[in-house]
Amino acid sequence: MGPPFSTGFGSIVGITEGRVQGKPDQPRHSFLLKAENQSLPLCFNIDEETTLKLFHHPSSQLLIVGQPNKDSDSGFGLITVHLQNSEIQINGNGIVTGPTGSTGPDQITAGSVTVTKRDKEIDVVSDDMHILILVHEKHGKNFLWPVLKQRPSANNTEGILAVKPVDYEVKPQSSQLKIHGQVFPSISYFAVDNSVSPPALTQCWLVDPDLVLQRPLDEFLLHSKHVG
């Protein structure tokens, strides 16, 4: 298990990235998921080079995806907001590119989505949904970090940001957790929560991703290579 790095998401509050043992060129992405009844969040690893489905709102035909940077400790290098007939791109420096392909002003509106750029923060708002994208810096390089600030009222949202808190129970005198009525092994882990500024180191329970996602991991992957 690699050293702790970075984090941050709505119910998913964070990502931490390290190198996978035996695969020096393969980044590891570990997500933090808040729990309903415990102080420590759960966390899980994704060991694939892929674009992640961050948020999908079928009712408004909105899809937000994130491409991790090539360096495993540097969050997202590109976040793209896909609409029915256009898209808005936000790169690691917080530069917003509108549907025409040109760099936009501090505010861009496309369809039902408004993207507003502020100092080290970018707001993505669509109807009753609000995602805040933080611009962090590590080793002199900027990276993006998305946080779900307002969950839409629709109950058919999908993606990493849409995963809801999980109820779990720690078994006495062990590192086993009871989730959805079953007992599973876990590991005490540490990650840096990038959903806050400045980021903060936090402890979590590392578990298999399928336990918290409650659906196949492949449904959250778009199988596109890293940027950078």
N, C-alpha and C positions, 0 to 999 in steps of 0.2 A: 504494500500500500504506500503510495507516494506521499510526500510531504504536503501539508496544507497550503492552499493558495487562495483563490478568490471565490466570491459568492453573489446571490440575491434574487427573489421572485415573489408575487402575491401571496398565495398559499405556499407555492414554491418560493422560498426566500433566498436561495443562494445557489451558486455554482462554485465548485472548487476544482482546480485542475492540476494534475501531476502526471508523471510519466508511468506507464504501465511496465511492471517488471518483466524483463525479457523482450520488450518491444520498445526500444529507445526512441523510435520515431513515431510512436502511436500516442497521441494525447489521451489523457483521462479527464473526463468531465464528471464531477460529483455534485448532485443537486441536493439542496436542503429543503425539506418539507415540514412546515409547522404542524404540530400535533394539537388535537383538541383538548386533551386532558393532561398533558405533560409539559414540563418546562423545556426539555430538550427536543429539538426537531429530529426527524428522521433524515437520512441522506442515502443516496444511491449513486452508483457510477455508471456512466455510459462510455464505453471504450471503443468508439467508432469515429472515423473521420466522416462527418456528415453535417448537413444543414438541419437545424432543429425547427420543428413546427412549434412556435412560441404561443400563438393564439389564433384560433379559427372561430369566426362568428358567422355561421351559415346564413342566419336570418338577414344579415346586412352584406353578405358576400364579401367579407373582410378576412384576409389571411395575412398574418405577420410571421415572418421566418427570420432566423438568425444564423449567420455563418460565423463560427468561431475563428479567431485568428489562428494562424499556423503555430505560433508559439503557445505552448500549453498553459501558460500562466497569464494569459492576456485577454480573457473574456471574448466578446464578440467584436469582429472587425467591420461587420456590415449587418444592418437590420433593414429588411425590406417590407414595406406595407403594400400588399397586393389588393387591388380593388377589381371590380368587374372589368373595367376597360383601361386601367392605368395602374401605375405603381409609384411609390415614393421611397427613395433610398436614403439611409442615414449611415454615414461611414464612421470609422473609429474616432475621427476628430470632431464628430458632431456636425459635419457638413451635410445639409439636407439637399437632395436633388429631386426636383419636381417631375411630374409626368412628361414634360417636354425634353428632359435630359439635361436641363441647365440648372446651375446652382441657384436655389431659391432664396428669397428673403427670409426674415425671421419667422414668417408665418406662411404656410402653404395649405391650401384647401383643395381637396380632390374628392368629388362625390360627397359622401357623408363624413369624411375624415378631415380633421384639421390637425396639422403638425406645427407646433410652436417651439421655436428655439430660444432658449435662455442660457445664461452662463452656466456651463457644466450640466445642464439639464435640457431635456427635450420632451414636450408633452405630446402625446398622441391621443386624440379624443374623437370618439365616434358615438353619437347618440348618448347612451348612458354608460359607456365604457371609457375608462381612462387608464392609459399606461404611461408611466414615467420612465424615460430612458436616461440613466445617469451616465456621465462621461467621467471615468476614472483614469488615473495615470499610474503606471507601474514601470519602473526602470526607464523613465523618460518617454514611454510610449502610451498613448491614450487607448482606451477600449471602452466599449459600451456595456451597460448593464440594465436590463428591463425589469420594471417592478409594476405589478398590477395594483393600481391604487383604487379602482372602482370596478367591481365585477358587474357586468350587465345583467338585467333582470331575466333575460332569456336563459333557459336551462339546457340549451343544446350546444354550448360553447365547448371547444376542444383545445388541446395543446398543452404544453408544459405549464404555462401560466394559469391555465384553467383548472389544474388539479387541485382538489379541495383537501383541507386538513384531514389527517388520518387519526383515528382513535386507537391507541395502543396501550399495553400494560407490560411493565417490566416484571419478569419472573424473579422472585426473591433469591438472592445469593447466586445469581447467574447473569450472563449477558444475553439471555433469551428474551424475546419479546412475543407477546400475544397480540396478533393482529387479525381481525376478521374471524375471531374464534379459534385460530390455529397458532401454534407456537413455532417460532422461527429463530435461527441463530442470528446474532448481530455482533458488531464490533464497535467499541468506543472510538470515535474519530473527531478530528478538529477541522474546521473550515473557517474562512474569512467571509463574513456576511457583507457583500457588496450592495445590498439593498439599502444600506444606510451610509451616511457620509459624516465623518470618515468611516471606512470599513472597519468591522470589529470581529475579532476572533471568537468563534463560538464552538461549543461541543455538540456532537450529534451522535445518533446511532446509525451505523452503516448497515444497510440491508439490501436484499435483492430488489432491483427496480420494479419487477412485476408485482411485488407485495403492495407498493404504494400507488402505482399507476393504475392498477386494477384493469389493465388491458395490455395486449402485446406491446412491447417497447417499440417494435417496428412501426407502429402507427404514429409515433412522434418523430420519426426520422425521414428525411427527404433524400438521403443518399447523394449529397453533393459535397464536393471537396471543400476543405478549409480555404479561406482567403489569406492573402498576405504572403 
